[in-house]
Amino acid sequence: MKQSSRAPRKTAVLGRNDEALVRRADPASSDEVRRIPVFVVVPPRLLLLDIAGPLEVLRQANRVQSSVRFEVRYIGPTSSLQTSIGITLAGIEPLPQELPPQSWVVLAGDVEYVMLCGGANGSTGKSAADEEAERAIMTWLKTTVRPGHKLISICTGALIAARAGLLDGYSCTTHYLSYDELRGIAPRARILENRLYVEDGERYSSAGITAGIDLMLHLVHQSTDQSCAVAVARYLVVYLRRSGSDPQLSPWLEGRNHIHPAVHRVQDAIAADLTKSWTLSALARLAGASARHLSRLFHEHVGMSIPEYSNRLRVAYARELLRETRFDMERVAEQSGFSSTRQLRRAWQRIYKRPPREARRHSHALQA
């Protein structure tokens, strides 16, 4: 099971000078650049947002840091194709005969209905040429993807991966409308419903569409550092990094349905370092308000006090650590910002009826 001692990567924290701050913190020289080849497999009838969102994450990641370069190529069985919204993509490279070590292979989803431009009637259903192109992709995946390659499926891209036999024995997810179809194609896969994304070894899958952004932010976080992931999320106006186990509204999203910039700054700062003992006066200076006024603003816009909000985030991160690592309770409490396991358990009981050990037991049951 994957273990991590990193602080949570849940929010976009940096402000106007995001890129400058990241670059100043980036010690890499040109001789130390790590290059990650990213091959985006473009299917016929491409759901355009499945690549537009995740690839914007990589584009911005290349802008705000220089330690890691994501070198993207778009590949497929045809050099051009029509996308879900009617616009045509061209300049697609042929499927390569082999992939460099440590490559990422991104599989985007497709659609049945293509909207044509100018009010023309859209096309429904896949043509014989579409079916042939999908078979070419499936054959290529079978013969080309090897250990050391990350396979990243967005939305119904998981169906193509499943047809190639690349999800057998792995946990995965897809768009909620395609769960049954995926089960039929890959009965040996462990399909996790109601997940934004799932990571299992070198297999990554997402629920698709906007969840592809969450998955790619997660991958950028793994490959670079906190400041890069934070700056990219900020640029995309994704104020919160949702985790793969967050099905709907999580504590990371709670209290964020407002547009007050000072309150967002305070929330960003708290979430960026859960182990820091923030004082009300320090947060007030960050917000540019008096301590009393900040407390009023927080109650008005977030619906809870600052200490309650902070503890809810700490408990949320402790829950992730219990599910995703084998850390003992003392280390979980320390990593999530609690001074003791007793303090963690007290805060936990205010939110959950079951004790913390149940979160770890549930996680082990899912992976059994």
N, C-alpha and C positions, 0 to 999 in steps of 0.2 A: 504494500500500500504506500502511496506517495506520502512523504512527510515534508513539512515545510515549516520553517521558523520565521518566515517573512511576515511583516505587518500586513494587515488587510488592504486590498487594492479596490476600494469600493467607491471612491468618489473622485471627481475631478477637483483638484485643489488649487492649482496655480491660477494666477490672474492674467492681466494683460501682457505681462512679460514672460509668459510660459516658455516660449522657445529660447529666449536668452538665458533664462534660468537653467533650462535643461542643458544647453550647450556649455554653459560655464561649469556645470557639474560633470560633464562628459570628458574624462581624461584620455580617451583613446586617441592615438595618432593614426594616420592613414595606414601604417604598417600593422596595426592591431585590429583592423576591421574584420568582423566576422560576417561572412556573406551567406545568406540563406536563399537558395533557389526556390522560387514559388511558382508552380505550374498550375494555372487555373484552367480546368477542363470545361470547355464551353459546350453544353449540349444544344441540340435543336430546340426551338421554342423556349429559349432561356428566360427564366424569371429574372429580369434585369436587376432588381434590388438585391438578389442573392449574391451578386458579385460587386455591385456598386457600393453597398454599405461596407462589407468587410474589406474591400480593397482600398477604400478611402482611409480606413484605419492604418493600413500598411503605408500608404502614400504619406500620411501625416507623420507616422513613426519615422520614416526616412528623413523627414524635414527637421524634426526636433532633436535628433541625436545622430551621432556618427559612429558609434561602436558597432552597431549591427545594421547591415544593409539588406533589405528585402528586395531581391531581384526577381521581378514578376514577369512571367511570360504567359500569354493566352494561347491555348492549344486546343485542337479539336479535329474531327474528321473532315470538316469543310472549312474553306477559307472565309466564308461569310454566312450569316444567318439572320433571321428575323427574330426579334426579341418579343417578350410578352406585351410590350406597349407599342409595338409596331415599328420601332426604329431598327435599322439594320446595322449589325456589327460586321466589320470587315478587317482584313489583315490578321486573321487568326492563323497561327503557325500549325503545321502538321504535327500529329502526335509523334513525339521523339521515340527512337528505338530503345533508349535507356535513359535513366535519370541519374544525376549526380548523387553521391552520398548525402544524407541529411536533407534531402529535398522535401518540400511540402507539396502535396497534391490536393488541390481544392476542387471539390465536386459541387457544382451549383445545381439548383433544382430547375424544373421546367414546368410548363403549364399546358393544359388542354386547350384553353381558349386564348387566342392571340387577338388583341385589339389593334385594328388597323387605323391608320391616320386618316384624317379628313372625313370622318363619318362613314367610311366604307365598312361593309359587313365584315366582321372578324371571322377568322378561321377556327373551326372547332375540330378536335381530333387530330391524331398524328398520321402523317402520310407514310407511304412505304419508304420514302427517302429518310424520313425522320427515324423510323424503326431501324433502318440499316445503319444510320449514324450512331444510334444508341448501342447497337450490337458491336460496332467498331470500337466504341469507348470501352464497353465491357471487356472485350477481348484484350484490348491494350492494358487495362488495369490488371487483368489476370497475369499477364506476361511481364509486366514492367514494375509494379509496386513490390518492393522487397523490404525486409527488415532494415530499419534505419530511416525509412521514409515515413513521414507523418501523413496520414490520410484524413483529410478534413472535409466532411460532407455538410453542406448547407441545405436545409429543407429537404426536398425529395431527392437531392443528390445521394442520400442514403440508400435509395432504392437501387440505383445503378451500382453502388458499392456492394450491396447485398447480392445482386445478380452475379457479380463477379466472385462471390464467395468470400469477400474480404471482411465481413462482419460476423462470420461464424465464430461462436465462442466469446464474442465481445459484448459489452454493454453499449447501448446506443439509443438514439432517439431520432425523431423526424417530426415533420409537421403533424399536428394532431389529426388531421383528416386522412393521414396515410398510415396510421398505426396498423390497421388490419392488413393492408396490402404488404407492409413490411414484414409482418408476422408470416404471411403466406409465402413470401420469397425467401426469408431467412429464419426458419423455425429453430435453428441452433443459436440465434442471437438472443441476447437478453434486452428486450425493448423496455426502456424506462419511460413511462408516460408523464406528462405534466412537468417536463424539465425544459429549461431554456437550452442547455447543452450538456453533453456527457463526454467525459474524458476517460478512456480506458486504454492504457498503454499508448501505442502509437495511433490509436483510432480516436478521432474527435468528431462529434456529430452535434448538430443543433436543430432546434425546432424550426429554424428558417426565418426568412424575411428579416425583420429587425433583430431577431435573436442571433443572426449571423454576425452582427456587430459585437454583441456581447462575447461570443466565442472568440472572435479575432482579437478583441481587447485582452481576453484571458491569455491568448497565445503570445501577444506582444508583451504582456506582463511577465510571462515565463522567460521570454527571450531577451528582454532588455532590463529595465528597472522601473521602480515606482514612478519616478519623475516623468518618464516617457509615456507610460500608460495613462497617467493623470493628465498630462498635457493633451494627449490625443482625445481623451474623453471630453475634456473641456472644449476643444476645438469643435467636436461633433455635437456639442450641446447635449451630451449624455452626462448628466450630473451625477449619476450613480452607476457604478459597476455592479451589475447583477451577477450572482454566482449561479453555477449550473444547477444547484439544488433549490434555487428560488423559483417556485412555480408561478406565483402571482405576486401579491403585494408582500414584500418582506420588510423587516425592520430597516433595511438600507433604503427602502423607498418611502417608508412611512414618514409623514411630516414634511414631505418635499413638494407637495402640491401647492406651491405658492411661488411668487416671483420677487419676494423682498430680497434685494442683493445683500444687505448686511446680515440678515439671518442665514442666507446661504453661505456666506463667508465663514460664519461661526460653525455651521454644520460641517462644512468642508474641513475646517481645521480640526475639529473633534475627531472626525472619521479618519483623517490622515494619520493620526498618531493616537491610538486608543490607550497607550501606556502613559501618556503625558498627563500630569495632574494639573489640568487647566483651572485657573482661578477665574472668578467672575470678572474681576477687574481686567485681567489680561484679555479675555474674550471681548469685553466691552471696548477696549482700545482697538482691537481688531475690527470690531463692528463700527467704530466711530460714533459710539453712543455712550451714555452713562450706564452704569451697571443696572440701575433701577429701570431705565427705559429699555435696555436690552431684555431684561427679564419679562417685561410687559410684551415686547414685540415677539419674544419666543413663545409665550403662552398663546398669543393671538394667532400667530401664523403656523406654529407647529402643533399646538394643542397639548403641550406638556412642558414641564420644567426642563431646564438645561441638564441638571443631574440625571433626571429620568431618561432623557434622550440619550445621554452618554452611556448610561448603563444598558439601555436596550441594544445599542450598537455593540457594546462589549460582550453581552450575552450572545448576540447573533454571531459574532466572530468565534466565541468559545464553542458554540454549537458546530460551526464549520470545522474547527480543529478536532473536535471529538469525532466527527464523521470521517474526516479525511486523513487523520494522522493516528499514531499510536502513543502520542504524548500522554504522560500521566496527568492527573488532575492538577497537581502543583504547577506543572509547566503550562498547562492550558490556562490556568488562572493568571499566571505571570504574563504569557504572551498576549492575552486579551485585556490586560490592564487592571486586573484585580489584585489587591494586596495579599489576598489569601484565598484558599479554597472555600473557606466559610463565607467570605464576602461574595464569591461567585455563586455559591448555592443560594444565598439569600436573594440576590438579584434574580437568579434563575427562577426561583419559586414565585416571584411576582408576575412572571410571564407565562411559564409552563407549569402544568399540573404534574407531569412526570419528572422524575429526577434526571440530572445530566447523564447518568450512565445509560438511560434508555435511548438517548440519541446515538451513542456508540453502538449499542446492541442492534438498533434499527439499521444502521449503516452496514454492519457485518451481515445481517440477514439479506440485504439487497445484493451483496457481493458473493453470497454463498453459492 
